[in-house]
Every structure is written in structure tokens, then in C-alpha cells.
Amino acid sequence: MSRRKKTSYPGVFYRESKRIGGKGTEKVYYIVFKKDGKVYEEKAGRQYADDMTPARTARIRAERIEGKRLSRKEIRQQRDEKKTAEANKWTLDRLFNEYMSTRPGNKSKTTDQNRYENHLQPVFGNTEPCKIDPLSVDRLRIKLLKKLSPQTVKHVLNLFTWTVNFGVKKNLCKGLSFHVQKPSVSNAKTEDLTPEQLKRLIDAIDKDENIQAQNLMRMALYTGMRRGELFKLKWRDIDSPHGFICIRDPKGGVDQTIPLNDAAREVLRNHIKTDSPFVFPGRNGQERKAISKQVNRIKKRAGLPKDFRPLHGLRHVFASMLASSGKVDMYTLQKLLTHKDPRMTQRYAHLRDETLKKASNLAGDIINQVVQQNDNVVGFENVKKKG
């Protein structure tokens, strides 16, 4: 770079330097000024690269003297500090990625990943939780309810709060300053079959050609096991000598055991055993992923309602039969269904209550019959005495 040369503007100089991005040379402008008894020399910019002129350089010098402008070095430092602050910022994206890294890989994790990418990331991904306002969350909830079910929207908003709460627990961020309103969802839906429907279903199961579908539906009906639990069931999980089935990694999270009743034992005794460790294997002996086509065919042949779910519906039938028998209390039913929360089992309480009411009414009927019989006897004796 050449020596410094003066311009027609006081305190404005330039040096000749090799041009950036082109042939030849270009001028690099500098300013020199004195402030608070100290002399400063600072680079203002390049002729072509920064579109710098002597006049612009003079204005920069004046602003620096008046304290209205930062130096290039100060601007650079400020920019670097901003980048560092941005890099250290715990946005919802960073929190979610950290949160997901702590979760085991399973179907629910994949589902939550999709929910986040589709619904939360586009709106809040680059935002810190403390900067998210309630109005924005309300708008998201309203928007999602126009195209998704209340249950799905609730899952999305639950994922949002879980992610933020994870960050707060790990001291990574500040929490939300408001409560996230979620859609109210009724999970009290139960599916039951009339005796006639159940008879038709059992007949359709017996006549179907797919042994896997047959016995999956029988096991759901006889044990109340969930669809996923039946798909995961391995032969080693069946303890025939002691009469128990081990349910591994159930919905509640902790392994559970349920009784192996005689009906289920008979199903498994007659079930085809392959080289696969799974009782109801899928392709290549691996864990089964679906059987909707086969069980829906059976459902259709039995003439069941369209909204009846072939496997999960049979779990409800199992629970409803036990509850309505009046012989099984809610705590026992909860254990058989492996419900983590007893409130899930309470949806069947009304069936047991109805049975108890009938039993109570029966007692009243018996007493009334006894009273009526006594009245008849008394009347007969009075007739005899008069005679």
C-alpha cells in the first residue's frame, strides 16, 4: 500500500491499494481527527468495494468527532457480540432439539418431531420462550383448530409447553409468563357391542382365513391388551406355568403383568408358532406394524358400526363386560387394563353402577314379593275364621 495522500477535505486522506474484485488499484480513504486530547486515525472505506468518496469520508469524520458514529472497529465488535449473543440464545428450535435428544426413539418421538416441524417450528422456531406472547399462541391454536381435531391441537400445544418446561428445568431459558390455553377434549369415548353384534363378530372371526387377524382380535377381546402391546408381544413374555403375560414398554412406560386367562391360553396354544420371537410377527418375522386391512374386513363381515375400531374397540368391550358384570371393582379393572391414571378407568364406572342399581332393585322386589305373599296368607286365614 502506498503512502498517505491528502484530499481537499481537512483530515481526509487516502492510500493507493490493489483493487478488490477487479483489476488495477483503488483508493482507500482514512480520517484523522483529535478528540479529548487524543489523535485518531481510522479507515473509512474503499473507493470501489465500499463506494467511498472524499465527501462521504468527510461526513464520517464529522460524525465521529460529534460522537454520532461508531468506528469500524467498534461496529465490527458490536456485530461480533450480536452474533455471539444469537449463538447463545436458547430459541425454541434449540430447546426442542435438546429435549428430543433425551427421549428414547419410538413412534411417539417420530410423531412429536412431525408435529413440531409442521406446526410449531414455522411460528416459534427462532424465538426465545420469554419473547413469545399469549396472543401469538392463541392465534396458533385457533388456526390449527380450523384444520385439525381438538385432540391433535392439544397434543401440539402440550409439546410446546413440554419443550419450554424442559428448558426452564435445565436452566436454559426463562419460562412463559402466561398459561397456555388448550382445547378441551373428551376422552371418555367407549365402544361396546350388543350381544347380537358380539355373536356376529365372533362368527366372522372364526370364518376368516387369516389366522393372525383371527387371534389378534381374540386376544384383544379376552385380555383387553392394546394394539401396540399385541404387536410387541413375544413368546418369552408368556409365562404359561404361572399364568401371566408380561407387557413390555406399555403406554404407561413401566412393564406390567396381566393374568393369562383360560380363553387367552387356549388361543395361544392353537396359534401358529414361527421362527420369529414375536407371537404375531410382521414381514420377515419382524415386529408387526399394521393389520388394518384384515381386521376391518372381519368388522365389515360382522356388520359392525363404521366407527368401531376393530382392536381398540375390543379392548373397550373387554372392559365393559367386566365392569357391567358387577363382579369386578374399578381398582382391579384398572390393573387389568394397565391404566396408569385411575381416571381412565372411571369411564366404565357407570356400567358397574348400573349393575349395582339393578342388584339393589332386585332386593327391593324380593322384599315386596315377601310382603305380598304374607298379605295373601293373612287374608286367606281371615276368610277361614269367618267361615
C-alpha positions in Angstrom: 0.0 0.0 0.0 1.3 3.5 -0.9 2.0 6.4 1.4 -0.9 8.5 2.6 -2.1 11.4 0.4 -4.2 14.4 1.2 -7.6 15.3 -0.3 -9.3 18.7 -0.5 -11.2 17.8 2.7 -9.5 18.5 6.1 -8.5 15.4 7.9 -9.3 13.1 4.9 -6.6 11.1 3.3 -6.2 8.1 1.0 -3.7 5.4 0.0 -3.5 3.5 -3.2 -4.1 -0.2 -2.9 -4.8 -3.2 -5.1 -8.4 -3.2 -6.1 -10.6 -5.8 -4.5 -12.7 -7.8 -7.1 -11.2 -6.1 -10.1 -8.0 -5.1 -12.0 -5.8 -2.1 -11.1 -5.9 -0.1 -7.9 -8.4 1.8 -5.8 -8.2 4.5 -3.1 -8.6 3.5 0.5 -9.8 6.5 2.5 -8.8 7.4 6.1 -9.8 10.0 8.5 -7.6 11.7 11.1 -9.1 13.7 14.0 -8.4 14.8 17.5 -10.8 14.2 20.4 -10.3 14.6 24.1 -6.6 15.4 23.5 -6.1 12.1 21.6 -5.4 11.8 17.9 -7.3 9.0 16.0 -6.6 7.6 12.6 -9.3 5.3 11.2 -10.1 3.6 8.0 -13.3 4.9 6.3 -13.6 2.6 3.3 -12.5 1.6 -0.2 -13.2 3.5 -3.3 -15.0 0.7 -5.2 -15.6 -2.0 -2.6 -17.4 0.4 -0.2 -18.4 3.1 -2.8 -16.4 5.6 -0.7 -15.6 9.2 -1.8 -13.8 12.0 -0.2 -17.1 13.8 0.6 -18.6 10.7 2.3 -15.3 10.2 4.2 -15.6 13.8 5.4 -19.1 13.3 6.7 -18.0 10.2 8.5 -15.2 12.2 10.2 -17.6 14.8 11.3 -20.0 12.2 12.8 -17.1 10.6 14.6 -16.0 13.9 16.1 -19.6 14.6 17.3 -19.9 11.1 18.7 -22.8 10.3 16.3 -21.0 7.3 14.7 -19.1 4.3 15.9 -15.7 3.4 14.5 -15.4 0.5 12.0 -13.7 -1.5 14.8 -16.5 -0.7 17.2 -19.1 -1.6 14.6 -17.3 -4.9 14.0 -17.1 -5.7 17.7 -20.8 -4.9 18.1 -21.6 -7.2 15.2 -19.5 -10.0 16.7 -21.1 -9.6 20.1 -24.5 -9.8 18.5 -23.6 -13.0 16.6 -22.3 -14.5 19.9 -25.5 -13.5 21.7 -27.5 -15.0 18.9 -25.5 -18.2 19.0 -26.0 -18.5 22.8 -29.7 -17.8 22.6 -32.0 -20.7 23.5 -34.6 -20.5 20.9 -37.5 -23.0 20.7 -35.6 -24.8 18.0 -32.5 -25.3 20.2 -34.6 -26.3 23.2 -36.7 -28.8 21.1 -33.6 -30.4 19.7 -32.1 -30.7 23.2 -35.3 -32.1 24.6 -35.7 -34.7 21.8 -32.1 -35.9 22.4 -33.2 -37.0 25.9 -36.1 -39.1 24.7 -36.0 -42.7 23.6 -36.5 -43.4 19.9 -40.1 -44.7 19.4 -43.2 -44.0 17.4 -44.3 -41.2 19.7 -41.0 -39.4 19.3 -41.4 -39.5 15.5 -44.9 -38.2 15.8 -43.8 -35.3 18.0 -41.0 -34.5 15.6 -43.5 -34.2 12.8 -45.9 -32.1 15.0 -43.1 -29.7 15.8 -41.8 -29.3 12.3 -45.3 -28.9 10.8 -46.9 -26.6 13.4 -44.5 -25.1 16.0 -41.3 -24.5 14.1 -42.7 -22.2 11.4 -44.2 -19.9 14.0 -41.9 -20.0 17.0 -38.7 -21.9 16.0 -36.4 -18.9 16.0 -37.9 -17.3 19.1 -36.9 -17.5 22.8 -39.8 -18.6 25.0 -39.7 -15.4 27.1 -40.4 -13.4 23.9 -43.5 -15.5 22.9 -46.7 -13.6 23.8 -50.1 -15.2 24.6 -51.8 -13.6 21.6 -49.5 -15.5 19.2 -50.2 -18.8 20.9 -53.9 -18.1 20.8 -53.7 -17.3 17.1 -51.9 -20.6 16.5 -54.5 -22.6 18.5 -57.4 -21.0 16.5 -55.6 -21.6 13.2 -54.9 -25.2 14.0 -58.5 -25.9 15.1 -59.7 -25.0 11.7 -57.9 -28.0 10.1 -57.1 -30.4 13.0 -59.1 -32.2 15.7 -59.1 -30.7 19.2 -57.1 -33.8 20.4 -54.4 -33.2 17.8 -54.2 -29.4 18.7 -53.9 -30.3 22.3 -51.0 -32.7 21.5 -49.2 -29.9 19.6 -49.7 -27.3 22.5 -48.6 -30.0 25.0 -45.4 -30.5 23.1 -44.9 -26.7 23.1 -45.2 -26.5 26.9 -43.2 -29.6 27.5 -40.3 -28.2 25.4 -40.4 -24.8 27.3 -40.7 -26.5 30.7 -37.7 -28.7 29.8 -35.6 -25.6 29.1 -36.7 -24.0 32.4 -35.9 -27.2 34.3 -32.4 -27.3 32.8 -31.9 -23.5 33.5 -31.5 -22.9 29.8 -34.2 -20.2 29.4 -36.9 -18.3 31.2 -40.4 -19.8 31.2 -43.6 -18.5 29.7 -45.3 -15.6 31.5 -48.8 -17.0 30.8 -50.8 -20.2 30.9 -51.3 -21.9 27.5 -55.0 -22.5 26.9 -55.6 -25.8 25.3 -58.8 -27.2 23.6 -61.0 -29.3 26.0 -61.1 -32.9 24.8 -63.4 -35.6 26.0 -61.5 -39.0 26.1 -64.5 -40.7 27.6 -65.5 -42.5 24.4 -66.1 -46.1 25.0 -67.0 -48.7 22.3 -69.3 -51.5 23.2 -71.2 -54.3 21.3 -74.6 -55.7 21.9 -74.8 -59.5 22.5 -76.0 -59.9 18.9 -73.1 -57.8 17.5 -70.6 -59.7 19.5 -72.0 -63.0 18.3 -71.8 -61.9 14.7 -68.2 -60.7 15.3 -67.1 -64.0 16.8 -68.7 -65.8 13.9 -66.9 -63.6 11.4 -63.6 -64.1 13.2 -64.0 -67.9 13.2 -64.7 -67.9 9.4 -61.8 -65.6 8.4 -58.9 -67.1 6.6 -56.2 -65.0 8.3 -55.0 -66.7 11.5 -53.0 -63.7 12.6 -56.1 -61.4 12.3 -58.3 -64.0 14.0 -56.1 -64.5 17.1 -55.2 -60.8 17.4 -58.8 -60.0 17.7 -59.5 -62.9 20.1 -56.6 -61.8 22.3 -57.8 -58.2 22.3 -61.2 -59.4 23.4 -60.0 -61.9 26.0 -57.2 -59.8 27.6 -58.0 -56.1 26.8 -54.4 -55.7 25.5 -53.7 -52.7 23.3 -52.9 -53.0 19.6 -49.3 -51.9 20.1 -48.9 -54.3 23.0 -50.1 -57.2 20.9 -47.8 -56.3 18.1 -44.8 -56.2 20.5 -45.8 -59.5 22.3 -43.1 -62.1 22.2 -43.3 -65.8 23.1 -40.9 -65.2 26.0 -43.4 -62.7 27.5 -45.9 -65.5 28.1 -45.5 -67.3 31.4 -47.8 -70.3 30.9 -46.7 -72.2 34.1 -47.6 -69.2 36.4 -50.4 -67.9 34.2 -49.2 -64.4 33.4 -48.5 -62.2 30.3 -45.7 -59.6 30.6 -46.5 -56.4 28.7 -43.2 -54.7 27.9 -42.9 -50.9 27.4 -46.6 -50.3 27.6 -48.3 -46.9 27.2 -47.7 -46.1 30.9 -44.0 -46.7 30.5 -43.3 -49.4 33.1 -43.5 -53.1 32.3 -46.7 -54.7 33.5 -48.1 -58.2 34.0 -51.7 -59.3 33.5 -53.3 -62.7 34.1 -53.2 -65.3 31.3 -56.8 -66.4 31.5 -58.0 -69.7 30.1 -59.5 -68.3 27.0 -56.3 -66.5 26.0 -54.3 -69.5 26.9 -56.4 -71.6 24.5 -55.9 -69.0 21.7 -52.1 -69.1 22.1 -52.0 -72.9 22.4 -53.6 -73.2 19.0 -51.7 -70.3 17.4 -49.1 -71.0 14.8 -45.5 -70.6 16.1 -42.9 -69.5 13.6 -39.2 -68.9 13.9 -39.9 -65.2 14.8 -39.7 -64.3 18.5 -43.0 -62.4 18.0 -46.3 -64.0 18.6 -47.9 -62.0 15.8 -45.0 -61.3 13.5 -44.9 -58.9 10.6 -42.8 -59.1 7.4 -39.7 -61.2 7.7 -40.5 -62.1 11.2 -40.1 -58.5 12.4 -42.4 -56.6 14.7 -45.8 -56.1 13.1 -46.7 -52.6 12.1 -50.3 -52.9 10.8 -53.2 -55.3 10.3 -55.9 -52.8 9.5 -57.0 -54.3 6.2 -57.6 -57.8 7.6 -59.4 -56.8 10.9 -61.5 -54.2 9.0 -62.6 -57.0 6.6 -63.8 -59.0 9.6 -65.5 -56.0 11.1 -67.3 -55.4 7.8 -68.4 -59.0 7.6 -69.8 -58.8 11.1 -71.8 -55.7 10.2 -70.4 -53.6 13.0 -70.7 -49.8 13.1 -68.3 -47.9 10.9 -66.7 -46.0 13.8 -66.0 -49.2 15.7 -62.2 -49.8 15.9 -61.6 -53.5 15.5 -58.8 -53.9 18.0 -59.1 -50.9 20.4 -62.8 -51.3 20.3 -62.5 -54.9 21.6 -60.4 -53.6 24.5 -63.4 -51.4 25.4 -65.7 -54.4 25.0 -63.4 -56.4 27.4 -63.6 -53.6 30.0 -67.3 -53.0 29.6 -68.1 -56.7 30.1 -66.1 -56.9 33.3 -67.5 -53.6 34.7 -71.1 -54.4 33.9 -70.8 -57.9 35.5 -70.7 -56.2 38.9 -68.1 -58.7 40.0 -65.0 -56.6 39.3 -64.1 -53.4 41.2 -62.6 -50.4 39.5 -59.1 -50.9 41.0 -59.0 -54.5 39.7 -60.2 -53.3 36.3 -57.5 -50.6 36.3 -54.8 -53.2 36.9 -56.2 -55.4 34.1 -56.2 -52.6 31.6 -52.8 -51.3 32.9 -54.1 -47.8 33.2 -51.5 -45.5 34.8 -54.2 -43.0 35.8 -57.3 -44.3 37.6 -59.4 -41.6 35.9 -59.0 -43.5 32.6 -60.8 -46.5 34.2 -63.6 -44.3 35.6 -65.3 -44.2 32.1 -66.6 -47.7 32.9 -67.8 -46.9 36.4 -71.3 -46.1 35.2 -71.7 -49.7 33.9 -70.8 -51.1 37.3 -73.1 -48.6 39.0 -76.0 -49.7 36.7 -75.4 -53.3 37.7 -75.3 -52.4 41.4 -78.6 -50.5 41.0 -80.2 -53.5 39.4 -79.0 -55.6 42.2 -80.4 -53.2 44.8 -83.7 -53.0 42.9 -83.8 -56.8 42.9 -83.5 -56.8 46.7 -86.5 -54.4 46.9 -88.5 -56.6 44.5 -87.8 -59.7 46.7 -88.9 -57.9 49.8 -92.1 -56.7 48.1 -92.9 -60.2 47.0 -92.5 -61.5 50.5 -94.8 -58.8 51.8 -97.4 -59.5 49.2 -97.2 -63.2 50.0 -97.7 -62.5 53.7 -100.7 -60.3 52.9 -102.3 -63.1 50.8 -101.7 -65.6 53.7 -103.3 -63.2 56.2 -106.3 -62.6 54.0 -106.8 -66.4 53.5 -106.7 -67.0 57.3 -109.3 -64.3 57.9 -111.6 -65.9 55.3 -111.3 -69.3 57.1 -112.2 -67.7 60.5 -115.3 -66.1 59.1 -116.4 -69.4 57.6 
